[in-house]
Amino acid sequence: MIELEGLTKRFGSKTAVDHLSCQVRPGVVTGFLGPNGAGKSTTMRMVLGLDHPTSGSVRIDGRHYRELDEPLKYIGALLEARGLHGGRTAYNNLLCLAQSNRIPERRVSEVLDLVGLSAVARKKPKGFSMGMGQRLGIAAALLGDPQILMFDEPVNGLDPEGIHWIRNLMKALAAEGRTIFVSSHLMSEMALTADHLIVIGQGKLLADTSMADFIHDNSRSYVRVRSPQREELRDALHAAGRTAVEAADGTLEVDGATTEELGELAARRGITLHELSAQRASLEEAFMRMTATTVEYHAHGTSGPSGPQWSKEV
């Protein structure tokens, strides 16, 4: 488990993380979301002792990172895949890490095989593609067979097969009872991977909840109905106490109703339906709605003589 208590980090007058308190629990994949500049990377760096908190604390299974004698056996992390030594072979990069944490050499071959890099084990990562670099970084995180794993943008550079692989890997590791903490801007992938969400904005905690509850609480769900007897349908809905909003394509959007209820209503009135579908918001829509007021950089979409004009809103 990762425990953050009042975690705060300031860089001069800038507060990157602001009294952040939460727990990342074992057995589930916990997604870590926030707009650019929200403090996600700084938080992860403080977990690993790379940045020191201005105040507050972060503990890994009850201890600070600096108190771990062989940290790779407790927590593995992918924060910067290109952080490995480009002049050493992939195998030797991992071997150095293994020796520094008293991990058996056989584990190097095991993780290289697990991430699909056995064929290039004796090649230097400076010639690797971005996706191969990601796989090597993931291998380094897995090296100590830790109970806690942190991944920052793990699908960067991966092809569709690689994305499917890392998604299933994280789910499998969580199913083993491990703590999986993953940050990503790819909402569609996070929606398929994470069970729980921690959302921050401007360094502050905005949400600590399940994926399902986050989407439900921060978005609109409705039923879309399309019929050639639109006016009759609208009258029937009004008589039933339901308000319908007409969309641009002529369909009716009904809040607070189920498809079963509306289908039975139309059947009783003899109204033909061409469409009856429940519309549920995506994670991206829910995220945008919650974090709208905490986004630091906005693209206004205007163009000037030298191209798009960008501005920062403070």
N, C-alpha and C positions, 0 to 999 in steps of 0.2 A: 504494500500500500504506500502511496505517496500522500503526505499530509502537508498542506500549506496553511499557515496560521498567521494572519495579519501581514502577509508578505508584501514588502514595499521596496521599490528600487527607484532612486532618483539619480538623474544625470544632470548635475547643475540645477537649473530651474525647471527641468523637464521631469515629470513623474511618469515613469514608464509602467510601473506596476503599483497599484494603489490599495493597500490593505486587503490583499486577496486571501481569502480563507476558503478552502474546499478540500475534499479528499478524492483521490483517484483509487477506486476499489478494485480488488482482484475479481476475476471471473467474467468480466465484461470488457468490450472494447469501448473506451471512453474517448470521444472526439473532443478536440480542443479548438474552438472556433472564435474568430474575432476579425474585425477589419484590419487592413494594413496599419501597423503602428499601434495595435491594441495592447501589445506587451506579451504576446505569446512566446516569441523566441527568447526574450529576456527571462520569462518565467522558467522556461525549460533549461536555460543556461544556469539559473540559480539552483535548480534541482541538482544539477551536476557539479556545482561548486565552481563553475567558470565565471560567474558574476557573484559578488557578495551582496546580500540584501542590505539596504539602508536600515531597515528594521523588520521585525517579524522573523519567521523561521520556516524552513522546509525540511521534512524528515522522510527518510526512506526506511520503511519498516521500523520506525522509532528512532533512527539514528541519522545524524548529518552525514552527507556524502564524505566529508573529510575523515570521518571516523571509520570508514570501511577499509579494511586492510587490503582486500582484493576486490575492488569495486565491480569488475566485470562479472563476478559471480553473483552479484546482487542486482545490478541494473545495467542494461545494455541500451545504447542510444544511437540513433542516426540523426544527427543535426546538420552535418556538412559532409556529404559523401566524398567530396574532393579533398578532405582533410588528411587522407592517407598519403604516404610517401610515394611520389610518382616514380622515383628511381629504383625502388625495390619491387620485386615481383609480388603478385597478389598473395602468393603463398607466404613469402617472407614478411609482408606487412602484417599478416595475421599471426605468424609465428612470433614476431616481436611482442605483439600484444599478449599472446598466450603466455609467453615466458615471464612477462612482467607481472602476471596475475597467477602464476603457478597452475596454468591450465595445461593438461596433457597435449602433446603435439598431435596426437591422432585426431583431436577435435578440429584442427585446422582443415584437414581433408574432409571431415564430416560436414562442416558448414559450407565449404566450397561446393560440395556435391549438392547440399540442400538448396543453395541459391542458383545452381546451374552454371557454375564457373569452373568446374574441374578441368575442362579442356584448355582453359587459359590460365591455369594456376601458376605457371612459370613465366607468364608475360607481365610486363610492367603496366600498372594502371594509367600511366600518363598517356598511353595510346588507346585507352578504353573509351567507348561511347558513354554518353551520360547515363544511359540505362544500365550498362555494365558497371559503371561507377556506383550507381545506386545499389545494385546487387552486392557489390563488394562491401559497401557500407553496412548493409543489412547483415551480411555474414559477420562483420566485426561486432555488431550489436548482439548477435546470437552466440558469439564465441564462448562465453562463460556459462551458457545455459541458464541465464538469470530468470528470476521470478518476476522481474519488472522490466518492461521494454518501453522506450519512448521513441517515436518516429516523427520527424518534422518533414512534411511533404514527401512521404515515402514513394509516391507513384511518379515523381518527376522523372521524365526521360524514359519511362517504361512503355513498352508496346502493349497492345491489348492483352496478350497472353501474360505478360509480366504483371499488369494491373490485376488481372484475375488471380494470379498466383499470390501476390502479396495480400490481397483481400482475404483469400482463404487461409493464408498462413496466420494472419492476425486473429481471425476467428478461431482457428484451431488452437492457438496459444492461449487465448482467453478461456476456451473450453477446458483447458488443462488446469485452470485456476490461477493463471498468471495475470498480472496487472498490465494492461496495454493502454498506453496514452498516445494518441496520434493527432497531430495537427495537419490540416490540409485546407486549401482554398477551393478544392474541387468538390463542390457540394453534392453533385450526383454520386460521386464515389463514396463520400462520407455517409450519405443516406443508406447506401448498401452495406456499409461496414460497421458503423458505430451503433451501440446499444444505448449509450448514455452520452450526454453532452454537457460540457462546461463551456460557457460562452462568456467572453469578456469584451469590454469596450472601454477605451481610454484607461486601461489598466485595472478597471473595476469589474467585479463579478456581476454579470447580467442574468445568468441562468445556470442552474445545476440540477438537471432533470433528465428524465428518459427521453429518447428520441421521439416516441409517440406523443408524449405530453407536450414537448416543446413545439411540435408542429401544430397540435390541437390548440394550444394556448396563444399562438402567435400568427394565426392565419385564418382565413375564411374558408369554410366548406359549405357547399351548396349542391343542389340537384339541378341538372340542366334538362329541360323538357322542350321538345320540338313537335309541333303538331300542325297539320293543315287547317285545323279548327282552332286557331289561336285565340280568337275572341271568346269562343265558348269555353276554352280551357282557362282563360284568364278569369271569366265570370265564376267558374266552378271553384277556382282557387280562392277567389275573394269570398265566396259564400262559405268556404271552409276555414276562413280566418287566416289564409296564407297570402303573403305579399310576394308578387312576382316582379322581377326587374327584367326589362327587355334588353337583351344584348344586341350588339351591332349587327350580328348575323340573323336576327329575328327570333332566336331561341329565347326561352324564358328561364331565368335563374331564380330558384326558390330556396330561401334560407330556412333552416330549422325543420326540415322535412326529410323523410326517407324515400327511397325509390319505391318501396313496397306501398307506402301510404299514398303516394301520388299515382302509382299505377292502378291501385284499387279505386281511387277517386275518379280517374279517367274512365275506367271500365263501367262504373255505375252510371256515368253520364253518357256513355256511348261515344266517347271521344277517341278518335284514332291518334296514336302516338307514333311518331317516326324516330324519336330518340328519348331515352329516359336513362340518364347516367349520373352517378354520384361523382362530384368533382372535389378532390381533396388537394390541398396546397402541397407544394413540394417543400423540401427542407430549405432550398434557396429562397423561396418566397417568404417563409417564416423567418429566416435569418435576416433578410433585408429589412423586414418590418421591424424586428426587434432592435437592430443595430443602426437604424437610419439616423438617429441623432448622435451617434458616436463615431461616425466616419470622419476621419481627419482630412482626407483628400477626395475631392469631388471633380469629376470631369463634367463640365457644363454643356459640352457638345456644340459650342459655337466655333466658328472658323474665322480666322483672320487672314491677312495677306500671306503669312508664312505658315499657315496650317492651323490645326486645332489649338485653341487657347485653353490653358489649364490654370486652375487656381486652387489654392489651399484655403479651406475654411477653418478658422481657429475657434 
